[in-house]
């Protein structure tokens, strides 16, 4: 008889490649919904566990969803029909979420972002602290317009840019909401910083700090890791693995 992996087996594998103990203290990565002893024949992988993602899983025989963003992030006071977490429990679907643990991991979100953009040999921006999830690369000399067009093309999206006018040959990268690391990037002497989203005051600060800042969308900068994670699960478990269809909640006109 075929021996199916359990939720715990899959949790342990993700813990090996993106240790949950390395998540930021404010994060909520790990097994968030479900029974660790449940045997799994089909896994769904997705960036965000939305109600639509859970409905798709229920309709397609998916028993475990592995996601980047936690389905429960902040404390909640109610679980109501229609909420993603309620629908998971109702349909007996487990959820393992690897958020900042996967941002920090070698081969995780930010290494995959660098690879997607065609950049080689990414290294951590710093040796410790949350800014260690940011990656730094050396590229052929270019300017802000060319770099912005490269990012837009590779990620099939529109970008926002604060061009400080410098020639660029070092780039920092952090998928998602990485604007908070702008000062760390500047201290590291990097010419340009590519992230998912940044606040108005961070675009203003970029000029003062002499760092060209490019924001290419939270979803767009993180979603490439979904296919990579799905492939790792296929290679290591004898069960079906499917990417749950999902698109960015943001449209560009």
C-alpha positions as CSV (number, residue, x, y, z in Angstrom):
1,X,0.0,0.0,0.0
2,X,1.3,3.5,-0.9
3,X,2.5,5.4,2.1
4,X,1.2,9.0,1.9
5,X,3.0,11.9,3.6
6,X,1.3,13.5,6.6
7,X,0.8,17.2,7.2
8,X,3.7,16.9,9.7
9,X,6.0,15.4,7.1
10,X,5.4,18.3,4.8
11,X,5.7,20.8,7.7
12,X,9.1,19.2,8.6
13,X,10.3,19.5,5.0
14,X,9.4,23.2,4.8
15,X,11.0,23.7,8.2
16,X,14.2,22.2,6.8
17,X,14.4,24.5,3.7
18,X,13.0,27.6,5.5
19,X,13.3,27.1,9.2
20,X,10.3,28.5,11.1
21,X,12.5,29.5,14.0
22,X,14.1,32.2,11.7
23,X,10.8,34.0,11.1
24,X,10.5,37.5,12.4
25,X,9.1,37.8,16.0
26,X,5.9,39.5,14.7
27,X,5.2,36.8,12.1
28,X,2.9,33.7,12.2
29,X,4.6,31.1,10.1
30,X,4.0,27.4,10.6
31,X,1.1,25.0,10.8
32,X,-1.8,27.3,11.2
33,X,-4.9,25.2,10.5
34,X,-5.3,21.4,10.5
35,X,-4.3,18.1,11.9
36,X,-0.6,17.3,11.7
37,X,-1.4,13.5,11.5
38,X,-3.6,13.9,8.5
39,X,-2.4,11.9,5.5
40,X,-2.1,14.0,2.3
41,X,-2.6,12.9,-1.3
42,X,-2.8,16.4,-2.9
43,X,-1.1,19.7,-2.0
44,X,-2.0,23.1,-3.3
45,X,0.6,25.9,-3.4
46,X,-0.4,29.6,-3.5
47,X,0.8,33.0,-2.3
48,X,-2.4,34.0,-0.4
49,X,-5.0,31.7,1.2
50,X,-8.1,33.6,0.1
51,X,-11.7,32.3,0.3
52,X,-11.4,31.7,-3.5
53,X,-8.2,29.7,-3.0
54,X,-9.9,27.5,-0.4
55,X,-13.0,27.0,-2.6
56,X,-10.7,25.9,-5.4
57,X,-8.9,23.5,-3.1
58,X,-12.1,22.0,-1.8
59,X,-13.4,21.5,-5.4
60,X,-10.2,19.9,-6.6
61,X,-9.4,17.5,-3.8
62,X,-6.6,19.5,-2.2
63,X,-6.1,18.5,1.5
64,X,-3.2,20.8,2.4
65,X,-2.5,24.3,1.2
66,X,1.1,25.6,1.5
67,X,1.3,29.4,1.2
68,X,3.7,32.2,1.7
69,X,1.3,34.6,3.5
70,X,-0.2,33.4,6.8
71,X,-3.9,32.8,6.6
72,X,-4.1,34.1,10.2
73,X,-1.6,36.9,10.7
74,X,-3.0,39.0,13.6
75,X,-5.2,37.9,16.5
76,X,-8.8,37.5,15.5
77,X,-11.9,37.6,17.6
78,X,-14.3,35.7,15.4
79,X,-14.3,32.9,12.7
80,X,-17.3,33.4,10.4
81,X,-18.6,31.5,7.4
82,X,-16.9,33.0,4.4
83,X,-13.6,33.7,6.1
84,X,-10.7,31.7,4.6
85,X,-9.7,30.1,8.0
86,X,-13.3,29.1,8.6
87,X,-13.6,27.5,5.2
88,X,-10.3,25.6,5.7
89,X,-11.6,24.0,8.9
90,X,-15.1,23.4,7.4
91,X,-13.6,21.5,4.4
92,X,-10.9,19.7,6.5
93,X,-8.1,21.4,4.6
94,X,-4.8,22.1,6.5
95,X,-2.6,25.2,6.0
96,X,1.1,25.5,6.4
97,X,2.4,29.0,5.8
98,X,6.0,30.0,5.4
99,X,6.2,33.8,5.4
100,X,9.4,35.6,6.7
101,X,11.1,32.2,7.2
102,X,10.8,31.8,3.4
103,X,11.9,35.4,2.8
104,X,15.1,34.7,4.7
105,X,15.8,31.2,3.3
106,X,18.5,30.4,0.8
107,X,16.5,29.7,-2.4
108,X,13.5,31.4,-1.0
109,X,11.5,34.5,-2.0
110,X,14.3,36.9,-2.5
111,X,16.8,34.5,-4.2
112,X,14.0,33.5,-6.6
113,X,13.2,37.2,-7.3
114,X,16.9,37.8,-8.2
115,X,16.9,34.7,-10.5
116,X,13.6,35.8,-12.1
117,X,15.2,39.2,-12.9
118,X,18.3,37.5,-14.4
119,X,20.6,38.5,-11.6
120,X,23.4,36.1,-10.5
121,X,25.0,35.3,-7.2
122,X,22.7,37.1,-4.7
123,X,24.1,37.5,-1.2
124,X,22.4,38.7,2.0
125,X,22.6,42.5,2.5
126,X,23.7,42.0,6.1
127,X,24.8,39.1,8.3
128,X,22.0,39.4,10.9
129,X,18.7,41.0,11.7
130,X,15.6,41.3,9.6
131,X,17.6,43.1,6.8
132,X,19.4,39.8,6.2
133,X,16.4,38.8,4.1
134,X,17.3,41.5,1.6
135,X,19.6,40.3,-1.2
136,X,22.4,42.2,-2.9
137,X,23.7,41.7,-6.4
138,X,26.4,43.2,-8.7
139,X,25.2,43.9,-12.2
140,X,26.6,45.3,-15.4
141,X,26.5,49.1,-15.3
142,X,23.1,50.6,-16.2
143,X,20.8,53.5,-15.4
144,X,17.4,53.7,-13.6
145,X,15.2,53.7,-16.7
146,X,16.8,50.6,-18.2
147,X,16.6,48.8,-14.8
148,X,13.0,49.8,-14.3
149,X,12.1,48.5,-17.8
150,X,13.9,45.2,-17.1
151,X,11.9,44.8,-13.8
152,X,8.6,45.6,-15.5
153,X,9.3,43.2,-18.4
154,X,10.5,40.3,-16.2
155,X,7.6,40.6,-13.8
156,X,5.0,41.5,-16.4
157,X,3.9,44.5,-14.3
158,X,4.0,48.3,-14.0
159,X,6.6,49.8,-11.7
160,X,7.0,53.0,-9.6
161,X,10.4,54.6,-9.5
162,X,12.3,57.3,-7.7
163,X,15.3,57.9,-9.9
164,X,18.1,59.5,-7.9
165,X,20.2,60.0,-11.1
166,X,23.1,57.6,-10.3
167,X,24.7,55.1,-12.5
168,X,23.8,51.6,-11.1
169,X,26.0,48.6,-10.7
170,X,24.8,47.3,-7.3
171,X,21.2,46.4,-6.6
172,X,19.3,45.3,-3.5
173,X,16.1,43.2,-3.7
174,X,13.3,42.4,-1.3
175,X,10.0,41.1,-2.4
176,X,6.8,42.3,-0.8
177,X,6.6,45.3,1.6
178,X,10.3,46.0,1.8
179,X,10.3,49.8,2.0
180,X,11.3,49.6,5.7
181,X,14.8,48.4,4.7
182,X,15.6,51.5,2.6
183,X,18.0,52.9,5.3
184,X,19.8,49.5,5.5
185,X,20.2,49.5,1.8
186,X,21.6,53.0,1.8
187,X,24.0,52.1,4.6
188,X,25.3,49.2,2.5
189,X,26.2,51.6,-0.3
190,X,23.9,50.0,-2.8
191,X,22.9,52.1,-5.9
192,X,19.3,50.8,-6.4
193,X,16.7,49.0,-4.4
194,X,13.9,46.8,-5.9
195,X,11.0,45.9,-3.7
196,X,7.3,45.2,-3.9
197,X,5.8,48.3,-2.3
198,X,7.1,51.5,-0.6
199,X,5.4,54.4,1.1
200,X,5.3,58.0,-0.1
201,X,7.8,59.1,2.5
202,X,10.2,56.3,1.4
203,X,10.2,57.5,-2.2
204,X,11.0,60.9,-0.9
205,X,13.8,59.5,1.4
206,X,15.3,57.6,-1.6
207,X,16.4,60.9,-3.2
208,X,18.0,62.1,0.0
209,X,19.7,58.8,0.5
210,X,21.0,58.6,-3.1
211,X,19.3,55.2,-3.8
212,X,17.1,54.7,-6.8
213,X,13.9,53.0,-5.5
214,X,11.8,50.8,-7.7
215,X,8.5,49.3,-6.4
216,X,7.1,46.5,-8.6
217,X,4.1,45.2,-6.7
218,X,3.8,43.0,-3.6
219,X,2.2,40.1,-5.4
220,X,4.5,40.4,-8.5
221,X,7.7,40.3,-6.5
222,X,6.8,37.4,-4.3
223,X,4.6,35.1,-6.5
224,X,7.6,33.7,-8.5
225,X,8.5,31.6,-5.4
226,X,5.2,29.7,-5.6
227,X,6.3,27.7,-8.7
228,X,9.7,27.0,-7.1
229,X,8.2,25.8,-3.9
230,X,5.7,23.6,-5.7
231,X,8.5,21.9,-7.7
232,X,10.5,21.2,-4.4
233,X,7.4,19.5,-3.0
234,X,6.9,17.4,-6.2
235,X,10.5,16.3,-6.0
236,X,10.3,15.2,-2.4
237,X,6.8,13.7,-1.9
238,X,4.8,11.0,-3.6
239,X,1.6,12.9,-3.9
240,X,0.0,15.4,-6.3
241,X,1.1,19.0,-6.1
242,X,-0.9,21.8,-7.9
243,X,-0.4,25.5,-8.1
244,X,-3.7,27.1,-7.1
245,X,-4.6,29.7,-9.8
246,X,-4.3,33.3,-8.5
247,X,-3.6,36.7,-9.8
248,X,-2.7,40.0,-8.2
249,X,-5.5,41.8,-6.4
250,X,-4.2,45.0,-8.0
251,X,-4.8,46.0,-11.6
252,X,-2.7,48.5,-13.6
253,X,-4.2,50.9,-16.1
